[in-house]
Amino acid sequence: MACEETEDPASEATVPEIKVDFVSAQTRSKVDTLLKNSNKTITAYTDSIKNGGDSIYYTQLIDGETVVKDSLNEILSLLKAGRVKLDSIYAIGGIILKDYQDTTNSAFSLPVNISSDSTTYVFKYLDLSDSLTFTYLTKTVTGLDKISIVAYNIDVVDHTFDSLTRHYCFDENCTNGEILFKVYF
C-alpha cells in the first residue's frame, strides 16, 4: 500500500466563534435623553441672551448645539425605523472585524482570542459605542482532516448594552444547542 501525502491538519484549524444577535430597540431612550439635554442647553443659551448675555458668544454656542440636536434627531429616526448601521466591530487589541464594517447585519459570529480566556468587543454605531466581554475555556478537537478549537463555558462578564440575554439556538443559523447571545441597545 502506497503512502499518500496529506496537508498539515493544523493549517486548517478553525477558530472558535461566539454568536451574537444585535437588537436595536433600547438605545432610543439613551438618544432621547441626550436630545432632551441638548434642547435644555439651547434654551439656557437663549435665556442667557434674553438676560443680557453676550449675544454673539451665545449664538455661536446655540449654532453648535443645534448641529448636535439635528444629529440626535436623525439618529432617533433611524432607531425608530428599527434598523441601525454598524460602523465597525473590533476586538480590544485593535483587531477590526472587516466583515462587519458599515453593515446592517444583526447577527454575528465573533472570533475569540484562543491565546486568552477572554475577549472584549467594541461595537461602533451612530456615533455611539458599546462593549461586550466574554470569558471562556478552549479545547482542541483533532479530526482526521482538520483541527478544531472550540470555546465552551462561555460567559459574559461585562457589557455596556442596556440588556443581554443568553439562548440555546436551534435554527438554521447555528448548530443545535449552540449558544446565542442577544444584545439590546
N, C-alpha and C positions, 0 to 999 in steps of 0.2 A: 504494500500500500504506500503510495507516494504521500509526502507531507506537503500540505498546502500552506502558502504564506498568508498570514492574516494581518490586518492592521492592528495597531495597538489599541485595545479596547478603551484605555484611559483617554485617548484622543477624542473619543465620542462621549465623554462623561457629561451628564446633564446636570444643570444647576437647579436646585430646588426653588420653587416659586410659592408665593403666598397670594391667594386670590382675594381681591378687594373690589367691592362694588361701591361706587361713588354716588351718593344720593344728595341732590341739591335743594333740599327744602328749608332747612333751618337757618341758613345764612341770611335769609330775608330779614329776620329780626335784628341781626348784627348791623346790616346795612341800613335798616330803618332807623336804628338808634343813632348811627353816625349822621344820617340825613337830618334827624331832628336836632342834633347838636350843631350841625352846620347852619340850619335855619336860625337857631338861637344866637349863634355867633354873628350872623348877618344882622339880626335885629339889634343886638348890642352895639354893633358898629354904627348902625343907622341912628340909634338913640344917642350915641356919643356926638354925632354930627348935630343933631337937634339941640343938644345941650351945650353947643358952642365949641365942640372939639375941632381940631384941625381937619377941615373937610377934604383936603387933598389926600392927606395921610389915610383917613378912614375910608375914602372912596377907593383907594388902591387896595386896602385890606378887603373891602366888600367885593371888588372885582376878582381878587384871588380866591376868596371863599366861594364865590359864585361858580367858578370853574370846578371846585371840589364838589359843590352841591349838584351841578349838572352831571358830573361823572357818576356820583352816587345814584342819581335818578336813573341813569342809563343802566347801571348795574342792577338796580332794583327791578327794572322792567325785564331784564334778561332772566333774573331769578324767578320772577312771577311766571315767565314763559316755561319754566321747568327744565331748561337745558343750559348748561354752562360750559364754556370752552376752557379747558385746562391749558394754561400757558406751558407748564412743564411739571414733571415729577423728577426729583432727583434724590439719591441716597446721600446721607451725610457722608462726607468724604469726597464729594464733588462728582460722583458718577451720575450723569444725566441720562435718563432713560429715553433715548431718542425716539422710540416708538410712540411715546406719549407726549410729544411736544405738539402744541397747537392742535389738540384733538378734542372732539366732543364725545369720545368713548366714555362709558360709565363703568365698565368692568375691566379690571387689570390683573395681570399675573406679574407680581413684583418679585424679581430675583432676590434671594437672600445672600448675604455675605457668608460663605461657608467657612471662612477662617475666623469667624466671630460667633458669639452666641446671641447677638442682637443686631438688628439693622433699623435705622431711622430713615424715614422717607419724608420729604417736604413736597407738598402739593402747592403749586402756584396757580392762581386763577383770579381773574377780575381784580388785579392789584391787591389781592389778599393772599395769605398763605396759612396753611395748617400743617402740622406734623403728626407722624404716627410712628411709634417704636414697637417693634416686635422682639420678643425673645423666643428662642427655640433651641432644640438639640438637633444635631445632624448625624446621619449614619450613611455608610456606603453600602450599596447593594450591588453585588457583582453578578452579571449575567454572562452568557456565552458571547454575545456580540457587543455589549457595552456596559459601562459602569454608570450607575445612577446614584446620586446623592439625594437623600430625602430629608426633609425637615419634619420634625414631629414635636409634640408638646409645645405647640405654638401658642403664645400668649401675648396680649397687648399690655405693655407696662406703662405706656404714656401716650396721650394724644391730645390735640387741641381742638378736635372737632366737637360739635355740640353733643353728639352721642355716637355710639358704636355698638353694633350687635354682632354676635357670632352665630353662624348657622352651619348645619351639615348639609352639603349640597348634593342633590340627587336629580340633576337635569343634564341636558345636552352640553352645558358649558363646563362641566367638570366630571371627574371620576367619582363614582358613588362613594359617599362617605367623606369626601374631601371637605375641608373647612372653608367657608366663605365668610369674609368679614364685610359688613355693610357699614359704611361711614356716612353720617348725616352731618351736613354743614349748613 
